[in-house]
Amino acid sequence: MILKKGNGALLVGISLALGVVGGYWFAHQRMSGVPGTAPEKSLSSPDERKALYWNDPMYPQQKFDKPGKSPFMDMQLVPQYASGTGDRASVSIDPSLTQNLGLRFATVTRGIFDSSLEVTGALTFNERDVAVIQARTTGFVERVYDHAPGDVLKANAVLADILVPEWAAAQTEFVALKRNGDADLLAAARQRLRLTGMPATLITQVERDGKVQPYLTLTSPIAGVLQELNVRAGMTVAAGDTLARVNGLSSVWLAVAVPESDAGSITVGQAVEARLPAFPGTTLNGKVSAILPETNPDSRTLRVRVELANPDGRLRPGLTAQVRLNRSTGQSVLWVPSEAVIRTGQRALVMLAEEAGRYRPVEVQLGQESDGRTAIIRGLEEGQKVVTSGQFLLDSEASLKGVVAGSVQESPPNVATSGLHEADGQIVEINDKEVTLAHGPFKTLGMPGMTMTFPLANPTLMQGLKAGDKVRVAVSQTDDGLRVERLDKSGSHL
């Protein structure tokens, strides 16, 4: 019985082992048969590009089977791939994984880029709508009416009564001459009343009633806010003293702080929309009336002034506002969704979607940004597709593989499709067939700076150029070596 029990335990152990091995084999076979589930599959396509051979761009006919230094020039050999030239490194993704990774795309679009700028502002008084009330002659304040600075006044509101003794004597003489009927003397007396600072309305009243009126009643010539009231009962006032100051409210200024980086796009007459928290749901429309000449050194903002009509007087200085400055360049530009842009802090990139599931990081030069769109100045062409979701995953994969986006200055938009390689240089010698250049590095070729002679693709390339000129050179790779396709004086093309 003991032997039989041992044999039974042994049989059970063998059965379990066979079951584990069989289960593992079955699971492995099943995963191998399901596309996209193999454990070795990653973001990169299994048929990742491999270099067919290496060569020197100056001697492309000579091929080498491994990397190293060129025996002809002081530079490293350049790898050549089956899919084309070696300067368009990219990341490959199995098409079956595109949806699983959540990749979304957008097309580079060209059109009129109407943008807007959202900033803050505050209402202030219209400093052009101000009335200053001064004493025209010496007098004594007899009465001050019930007003204080900050009060909102109506037009012709009474402020104070001032006794002017000089007026009493002049008016008495004028009334006496009027009774005598001497027209010349009466005209001279009337002129004397004007010279004492008496208002024309008061002179007319004295002439009509024949009674002496030695009191001057101060009134506000406009409706608005009483900013100053410098009179008190019993005071003596002298000619030229400022007695009151009133600021009108028929219109107000909206002072807007615009970041200095956006100051160049602001123009006088530009349309403005303002929304005040004090009046929810109300949008006020105005135009930029002035751009002040100084920038705030602390906030690095430019102050822009907008004039707003205030017929009902509800807009009070001090209220804040959210301001939208509408801008339209009227020029057709390229743009992409802002979410497609990867900002590294030093430059901006997008992931360009190419054929056969390949993705390439491209550096771009950005323009204005508004409403979820960003203008592209350089780096892309109309109709290209960029990744708008999942681009950070692709960028990380590109970094792991050493795929680096070229500088936008080094790779203008036409380089990707034309196969040109650019560098800066200086002409040493030039004729209608060839040019000798002391050039900088052709980074897209991995070619360091040196002095070399290149054939010209066209004799007309030498027109307007001479030895010593600094140029931007673009070369193409042919079966016979590098050939100059474009020569531009520095600054004329960049």
Beta strands, then each sheet from edge to edge (+ up, - down):
strand 1: 51-56
strand 2: 59-64
strand 3: 78-81
strand 4: 91-92
strand 5: 104-107
strand 6: 109-125
strand 7: 130-134
strand 8: 139-144
strand 9: 152-153
strand 10: 158-163
strand 11: 215-219
strand 12: 224-229
strand 13: 236-237
strand 14: 242-248
strand 15: 251-259
strand 16: 271-275
strand 17: 283-296
strand 18: 301-309
strand 19: 320-337
strand 20: 342-343
strand 21: 348-353
strand 22: 358-370
strand 23: 373-378
strand 24: 385-389
strand 25: 421-430
strand 26: 434-439
strand 27: 450-455
strand 28: 470-478
strand 29: 481-489
sheet 1: 2+ 1- 3+
sheet 2: 4+ 22- 21+ 20-
sheet 3: 4+ 22- 23+ 19- 6+ 15- 18+ 17- 16+
sheet 4: 4+ 22- 21+ 24- 5+
sheet 5: 7+ 14- 12+ 9-
sheet 6: 11+ 10- 8+ 13-
sheet 7: 27+ 26- 25+ 28- 29+
end
